Amino acid sequence: MRNLLVFILFSVCMFYKGSAQNQSAFQNGEWFKFDMSYSGFLKAGEATLEVKDNEFKGKPVYHIVGKGWTTGAIKWFFKVEDLYESYIDKSTYVPYKFIRKIDEGGHTKDIEIEFNQSANKALVNNKKRATSKEFDIPKNVQDMVSTFYFLRNELEIEKLKAGDEILVDMFFDEENYAFKLRYLGTETIETEFGKIASLKFRPYVMAGRVFKEEESLTLWVSNDRNKIPLRIKADLAVGSLRADLSAFKGLKHPFKLIAD
Protein backbone atom coordinates (compact mmCIF):
# COMPACT_ATOMS: atom_id res chain seq x y z
CA MET A 1 0.00 0.00 0.00
CA ARG A 2 3.02 2.29 -0.24
CA ASN A 3 2.05 5.76 -1.57
CA LEU A 4 -1.55 4.61 -2.05
CA LEU A 5 -3.34 6.49 0.74
CA VAL A 6 -1.88 9.85 -0.19
CA PHE A 7 -2.29 9.20 -3.93
CA ILE A 8 -5.98 8.56 -3.34
CA LEU A 9 -6.29 11.63 -1.15
CA PHE A 10 -4.74 14.01 -3.68
CA SER A 11 -6.57 12.43 -6.60
CA VAL A 12 -9.51 14.47 -5.32
CA CYS A 13 -10.21 16.87 -8.21
CA MET A 14 -12.30 19.99 -7.59
CA PHE A 15 -13.47 22.33 -10.32
CA TYR A 16 -14.91 25.84 -10.48
CA LYS A 17 -14.20 28.86 -12.71
CA GLY A 18 -13.09 31.98 -10.86
CA SER A 19 -11.13 35.06 -11.80
CA ALA A 20 -10.55 36.71 -8.42
CA GLN A 21 -10.27 35.82 -4.76
CA ASN A 22 -13.90 36.71 -4.04
CA GLN A 23 -14.92 34.27 -6.79
CA SER A 24 -12.81 31.35 -5.60
CA ALA A 25 -14.24 28.04 -4.48
CA PHE A 26 -12.31 27.92 -1.19
CA GLN A 27 -10.99 30.15 1.57
CA ASN A 28 -8.81 30.28 4.66
CA GLY A 29 -10.06 27.79 7.24
CA GLU A 30 -11.52 25.23 4.85
CA TRP A 31 -10.93 21.71 6.19
CA PHE A 32 -11.85 18.22 4.96
CA LYS A 33 -11.54 14.81 6.61
CA PHE A 34 -11.71 11.48 4.77
CA ASP A 35 -12.24 7.93 6.04
CA MET A 36 -10.68 5.15 3.99
CA SER A 37 -11.69 1.50 3.77
CA TYR A 38 -10.13 -1.51 2.07
CA SER A 39 -12.29 -3.93 0.05
CA GLY A 40 -15.45 -2.29 1.37
CA PHE A 41 -15.27 -3.28 5.03
CA LEU A 42 -11.78 -2.98 6.58
CA LYS A 43 -10.92 0.50 7.84
CA ALA A 44 -7.63 1.52 6.25
CA GLY A 45 -6.87 5.07 7.31
CA GLU A 46 -7.79 8.73 7.56
CA ALA A 47 -6.68 11.86 5.75
CA THR A 48 -7.23 15.60 6.07
CA LEU A 49 -6.85 18.66 3.83
CA GLU A 50 -6.68 22.19 5.25
CA VAL A 51 -6.35 25.68 3.76
CA LYS A 52 -4.51 28.40 5.71
CA ASP A 53 -3.56 32.00 4.94
CA ASN A 54 0.21 32.55 4.96
CA GLU A 55 3.11 34.37 3.31
CA PHE A 56 6.01 33.06 1.25
CA LYS A 57 8.93 35.44 0.74
CA GLY A 58 6.61 38.40 1.27
CA LYS A 59 3.88 37.16 -1.08
CA PRO A 60 0.38 36.29 0.19
CA VAL A 61 -0.29 32.58 -0.34
CA TYR A 62 -2.69 29.79 0.50
CA HIS A 63 -0.84 27.22 2.59
CA ILE A 64 -2.42 23.82 1.84
CA VAL A 65 -1.67 21.05 4.34
CA GLY A 66 -2.52 17.42 3.63
CA LYS A 67 -2.02 14.55 6.07
CA GLY A 68 -2.65 10.82 5.71
CA TRP A 69 -2.22 7.93 8.15
CA THR A 70 -3.25 4.31 8.58
CA THR A 71 -5.65 3.24 11.34
CA GLY A 72 -7.14 0.08 12.78
CA ALA A 73 -5.67 -3.35 12.10
CA ILE A 74 -3.77 -2.25 8.99
CA LYS A 75 -1.44 0.08 10.89
CA TRP A 76 -0.11 -2.85 12.92
CA PHE A 77 1.53 -4.41 9.85
CA PHE A 78 1.85 -1.35 7.59
CA LYS A 79 2.08 2.03 9.28
CA VAL A 80 1.71 5.20 7.21
CA GLU A 81 2.31 8.78 8.32
CA ASP A 82 2.38 11.24 5.42
CA LEU A 83 2.59 15.03 5.22
CA TYR A 84 2.16 17.08 2.06
CA GLU A 85 2.23 20.89 1.91
CA SER A 86 1.94 23.45 -0.85
CA TYR A 87 2.28 27.23 -0.83
CA ILE A 88 0.26 28.62 -3.75
CA ASP A 89 -0.16 32.15 -5.04
CA LYS A 90 -3.54 33.64 -4.12
CA SER A 91 -4.09 35.15 -7.55
CA THR A 92 -2.53 32.74 -10.04
CA TYR A 93 -2.76 29.50 -8.01
CA VAL A 94 0.74 28.43 -9.07
CA PRO A 95 2.94 26.90 -6.34
CA TYR A 96 6.05 28.50 -4.85
CA LYS A 97 6.97 25.65 -2.49
CA PHE A 98 6.04 21.99 -2.08
CA ILE A 99 6.86 19.67 0.84
CA ARG A 100 6.62 15.89 0.89
CA LYS A 101 7.54 14.15 4.14
CA ILE A 102 6.43 10.54 4.30
CA ASP A 103 6.93 7.33 6.26
CA GLU A 104 5.16 4.43 4.59
CA GLY A 105 5.97 1.08 6.12
CA GLY A 106 9.55 2.20 6.70
CA HIS A 107 9.90 3.77 3.24
CA THR A 108 10.71 7.41 3.95
CA LYS A 109 11.13 10.61 1.93
CA ASP A 110 11.79 14.19 3.00
CA ILE A 111 11.70 16.49 -0.02
CA GLU A 112 11.22 20.24 -0.41
CA ILE A 113 10.77 21.86 -3.82
CA GLU A 114 11.02 25.58 -4.49
CA PHE A 115 9.54 26.79 -7.78
CA ASN A 116 10.95 29.77 -9.64
CA GLN A 117 7.93 30.26 -11.88
CA SER A 118 9.39 33.25 -13.73
CA ALA A 119 12.56 31.32 -14.67
CA ASN A 120 10.78 27.98 -15.22
CA LYS A 121 13.03 26.21 -12.73
CA ALA A 122 12.44 23.89 -9.77
CA LEU A 123 15.02 23.40 -7.03
CA VAL A 124 14.60 20.00 -5.37
CA ASN A 125 16.11 19.68 -1.89
CA ASN A 126 16.30 16.05 -0.80
CA LYS A 127 16.76 16.46 2.94
CA LYS A 128 17.08 12.73 3.54
CA ARG A 129 20.01 12.42 1.13
CA ALA A 130 21.33 15.96 1.72
CA THR A 131 21.31 16.71 -2.01
CA SER A 132 20.06 19.63 -4.10
CA LYS A 133 19.31 19.64 -7.82
CA GLU A 134 17.69 22.07 -10.27
CA PHE A 135 15.25 21.05 -13.02
CA ASP A 136 13.62 22.75 -15.99
CA ILE A 137 9.83 22.98 -15.67
CA PRO A 138 6.97 24.05 -17.97
CA LYS A 139 5.46 27.50 -17.59
CA ASN A 140 3.03 27.72 -14.65
CA VAL A 141 3.69 24.13 -13.60
CA GLN A 142 1.71 22.72 -10.67
CA ASP A 143 2.68 20.37 -7.83
CA MET A 144 0.73 17.37 -6.61
CA VAL A 145 -1.40 19.42 -4.20
CA SER A 146 -1.74 22.75 -5.99
CA THR A 147 -3.06 21.04 -9.14
CA PHE A 148 -6.42 20.43 -7.61
CA TYR A 149 -6.86 23.88 -6.13
CA PHE A 150 -5.80 25.40 -9.45
CA LEU A 151 -8.36 23.32 -11.35
CA ARG A 152 -10.97 24.10 -8.74
CA ASN A 153 -10.80 27.75 -9.78
CA GLU A 154 -9.68 27.71 -13.40
CA LEU A 155 -11.51 24.90 -15.19
CA GLU A 156 -14.81 25.92 -16.78
CA ILE A 157 -16.96 22.92 -15.91
CA GLU A 158 -19.93 24.37 -17.79
CA LYS A 159 -18.09 23.86 -21.08
CA LEU A 160 -17.16 20.22 -20.43
CA LYS A 161 -18.95 17.33 -22.06
CA ALA A 162 -18.89 13.71 -20.92
CA GLY A 163 -15.75 12.12 -22.35
CA ASP A 164 -13.69 15.32 -22.45
CA GLU A 165 -10.12 15.03 -21.14
CA ILE A 166 -8.17 17.61 -19.11
CA LEU A 167 -4.36 17.89 -19.05
CA VAL A 168 -2.26 19.74 -16.45
CA ASP A 169 1.54 20.07 -16.29
CA MET A 170 2.71 18.78 -12.90
CA PHE A 171 6.16 18.44 -11.31
CA PHE A 172 6.51 15.68 -8.73
CA ASP A 173 9.72 14.71 -6.87
CA GLU A 174 12.20 15.07 -9.77
CA GLU A 175 10.00 14.63 -12.81
CA ASN A 176 7.67 16.61 -15.06
CA TYR A 177 4.39 14.76 -15.38
CA ALA A 178 1.35 15.24 -17.63
CA PHE A 179 -1.61 14.75 -15.30
CA LYS A 180 -4.71 13.67 -17.23
CA LEU A 181 -8.30 12.99 -16.23
CA ARG A 182 -11.57 12.39 -18.03
CA TYR A 183 -14.95 13.97 -17.23
CA LEU A 184 -17.67 11.30 -16.99
CA GLY A 185 -20.72 13.50 -16.37
CA THR A 186 -23.09 14.13 -13.46
CA GLU A 187 -24.44 11.70 -10.86
CA THR A 188 -26.46 11.88 -7.64
CA ILE A 189 -24.75 9.89 -4.88
CA GLU A 190 -25.78 8.87 -1.36
CA THR A 191 -23.43 10.07 1.39
CA GLU A 192 -23.55 10.17 5.17
CA PHE A 193 -24.69 13.80 4.82
CA GLY A 194 -27.54 12.89 2.43
CA LYS A 195 -28.02 12.80 -1.33
CA ILE A 196 -25.68 15.13 -3.21
CA ALA A 197 -25.52 16.12 -6.87
CA SER A 198 -21.98 15.39 -8.04
CA LEU A 199 -19.55 15.62 -10.93
CA LYS A 200 -17.80 12.38 -11.83
CA PHE A 201 -14.19 12.10 -13.07
CA ARG A 202 -11.63 9.43 -13.91
CA PRO A 203 -7.94 10.32 -13.52
CA TYR A 204 -5.46 8.21 -15.43
CA VAL A 205 -2.97 6.23 -13.35
CA MET A 206 -0.12 3.85 -14.13
CA ALA A 207 -1.30 0.26 -14.37
CA GLY A 208 0.86 -2.39 -12.77
CA ARG A 209 1.75 -3.43 -9.25
CA VAL A 210 -0.84 -1.24 -7.49
CA PHE A 211 -3.66 -0.47 -9.93
CA LYS A 212 -5.39 -2.96 -12.20
CA GLU A 213 -5.41 -0.59 -15.19
CA GLU A 214 -4.88 3.08 -15.97
CA GLU A 215 -8.60 3.78 -15.50
CA SER A 216 -8.76 2.22 -12.01
CA LEU A 217 -9.67 5.45 -10.18
CA THR A 218 -13.08 7.13 -10.03
CA LEU A 219 -13.94 10.23 -8.05
CA TRP A 220 -16.95 12.40 -7.27
CA VAL A 221 -17.10 16.08 -6.26
CA SER A 222 -20.14 18.15 -5.32
CA ASN A 223 -21.82 19.94 -8.21
CA ASP A 224 -21.95 23.34 -6.53
CA ARG A 225 -19.68 26.35 -6.03
CA ASN A 226 -17.61 24.57 -3.36
CA LYS A 227 -16.77 21.48 -5.43
CA ILE A 228 -16.38 19.40 -2.26
CA PRO A 229 -14.50 16.11 -2.71
CA LEU A 230 -17.06 13.46 -1.78
CA ARG A 231 -15.74 10.02 -2.71
CA ILE A 232 -12.81 8.25 -4.37
CA LYS A 233 -12.78 4.58 -5.38
CA ALA A 234 -9.79 2.61 -6.65
CA ASP A 235 -9.64 -0.89 -8.11
CA LEU A 236 -6.31 -2.34 -7.00
CA ALA A 237 -4.29 -5.28 -8.19
CA VAL A 238 -5.52 -6.91 -4.98
CA GLY A 239 -8.84 -5.68 -3.54
CA SER A 240 -10.13 -2.11 -3.66
CA LEU A 241 -9.78 1.12 -1.71
CA ARG A 242 -12.44 3.74 -1.03
CA ALA A 243 -12.22 7.18 0.57
CA ASP A 244 -15.34 9.03 1.73
CA LEU A 245 -15.65 12.57 3.03
CA SER A 246 -16.62 12.24 6.71
CA ALA A 247 -16.35 15.83 8.02
CA PHE A 248 -15.80 19.36 6.77
CA LYS A 249 -15.84 22.98 7.91
CA GLY A 250 -14.98 26.48 6.71
CA LEU A 251 -16.73 26.27 3.32
CA LYS A 252 -16.90 29.49 1.33
CA HIS A 253 -20.27 28.79 -0.27
CA PRO A 254 -23.53 27.14 0.91
CA PHE A 255 -23.51 23.34 0.92
CA LYS A 256 -26.42 21.83 -1.02
CA LEU A 257 -28.26 18.55 -0.41
CA ILE A 258 -30.99 16.99 -2.54
CA ALA A 259 -34.28 16.74 -0.62
CA ASP A 260 -35.99 13.32 -0.62
QUIWO-V390005 format. One record per pair of residues at least 12 apart in sequence whose C-alpha atoms are under 8 Angstrom apart, sorted by the first residue. I is the first residue (numbers start at 1). J is the second residue. Records with the same first field share a line. If there is no record, write none. Layout:
I: J / J
//
This chain:
1: 78 / 210
2: 104 / 105 / 107
3: 104
5: 45 / 68 / 69
6: 47 / 67 / 68 / 82
8: 232 / 234 / 243
9: 47 / 68 / 243
10: 144 / 145 / 148
11: 203 / 219 / 232
12: 148 / 219 / 220 / 221 / 229 / 232
13: 148 / 151 / 152 / 201 / 219 / 221 / 229
14: 148 / 149 / 151 / 152 / 221 / 227 / 228 / 229
15: 148 / 149 / 151 / 152 / 153 / 154 / 155 / 156 / 157 / 227
16: 151 / 152 / 153 / 154 / 155 / 156 / 157 / 225 / 226 / 227
17: 152 / 153 / 154 / 155 / 156 / 157
18: 153 / 154
19: 153 / 154
20: 91
21: 90 / 91
24: 153
25: 152 / 153 / 225 / 226 / 227 / 252 / 253
26: 226 / 251 / 252
27: 51 / 52 / 250 / 251 / 252
28: 51 / 52 / 53 / 62 / 250
29: 50 / 51 / 52 / 249 / 250 / 251
30: 50 / 51 / 52 / 248 / 249 / 250 / 251 / 252
31: 48 / 49 / 50 / 51 / 248 / 249 / 250 / 251
32: 48 / 49 / 50 / 245 / 246 / 247 / 248 / 249
33: 46 / 47 / 48 / 49 / 245 / 246 / 247 / 248
34: 46 / 47 / 48 / 243 / 244 / 245 / 246 / 247
35: 47 / 243 / 244 / 245 / 246
36: 241 / 242 / 243 / 244
37: 241 / 242 / 243
38: 239 / 240 / 241 / 242
39: 239 / 240 / 241 / 242
40: 240 / 241 / 242
43: 71 / 72 / 73 / 74
44: 70 / 71 / 72 / 73 / 74 / 75
45: 68 / 69 / 70 / 71 / 72
46: 68 / 69 / 70 / 71
47: 66 / 67 / 68 / 69
48: 65 / 66 / 67 / 68
49: 64 / 65 / 66 / 67
50: 64 / 65 / 66
51: 63 / 64 / 65
52: 64 / 65
56: 87 / 96
59: 89
60: 89 / 90
61: 87 / 88 / 89 / 90
62: 86 / 87 / 88 / 89 / 90
63: 85 / 86 / 87 / 88
64: 85 / 86 / 87 / 88 / 145 / 146
65: 83 / 84 / 85 / 86
66: 83 / 84 / 85
67: 81 / 82 / 83 / 84
68: 80 / 81 / 82 / 83
69: 81 / 82
77: 105
78: 104 / 105
79: 103 / 104 / 105 / 106
80: 102 / 103 / 104 / 105
81: 102 / 103 / 104
82: 100 / 101 / 102 / 103 / 104
83: 99 / 100 / 101 / 102
84: 98 / 99 / 100 / 101 / 145
85: 98 / 99 / 100 / 145
86: 98 / 99 / 143 / 145 / 146
87: 146
88: 146
93: 146 / 149 / 150
94: 117 / 140 / 141 / 142 / 146 / 150
95: 115 / 141 / 142 / 143 / 146
96: 114 / 115 / 116 / 117
97: 112 / 113 / 114 / 115
98: 112 / 113 / 114 / 143
99: 111 / 112 / 113
100: 112
109: 126 / 128
110: 126 / 127 / 128
111: 124 / 125 / 126 / 127 / 128 / 173
112: 124 / 125 / 126 / 127
113: 125 / 173
117: 139 / 140 / 141
118: 139
120: 136 / 137 / 138 / 139 / 140
121: 134 / 135 / 136 / 137
122: 134 / 135 / 136 / 137
123: 135
124: 173 / 174
135: 174
137: 171 / 176
138: 169
140: 169
141: 168 / 169 / 170 / 171
142: 168 / 169 / 170 / 171
143: 170 / 171 / 172
144: 170 / 171 / 172
147: 168 / 170
152: 227
160: 183
161: 183 / 184 / 185
162: 182 / 183 / 184 / 185
163: 182 / 183 / 184 / 185
164: 182 / 183 / 184
165: 180 / 181 / 182 / 183
166: 180 / 181 / 182 / 183
167: 179 / 180 / 181
168: 180
179: 203 / 204
180: 203 / 204
181: 201 / 202 / 203 / 204
182: 201 / 202 / 203 / 204
183: 199 / 200 / 201 / 202
184: 199 / 200 / 201 / 202
185: 199 / 200 / 201
186: 198 / 199 / 200 / 223
187: 199 / 200
191: 230
192: 246
193: 257
194: 257 / 258
195: 257 / 258 / 259
196: 222 / 223 / 256 / 257 / 258
197: 222 / 223 / 257 / 258
198: 220 / 221 / 222 / 223
199: 220 / 221 / 222 / 223
200: 218 / 219 / 220 / 221
201: 218 / 219 / 220
202: 215 / 216 / 217 / 218 / 219
203: 215 / 217 / 218
204: 216 / 217
205: 217
208: 237
209: 237
210: 236 / 237 / 238
211: 234 / 235 / 236 / 237
212: 235 / 236 / 237
216: 234 / 235 / 236
217: 232 / 233 / 234 / 235
218: 232 / 233 / 234
219: 231 / 232 / 233
220: 232
224: 255 / 256
225: 253 / 254
226: 251 / 252 / 253 / 254 / 255
229: 245
230: 244 / 245
231: 243 / 244 / 245
232: 244
//
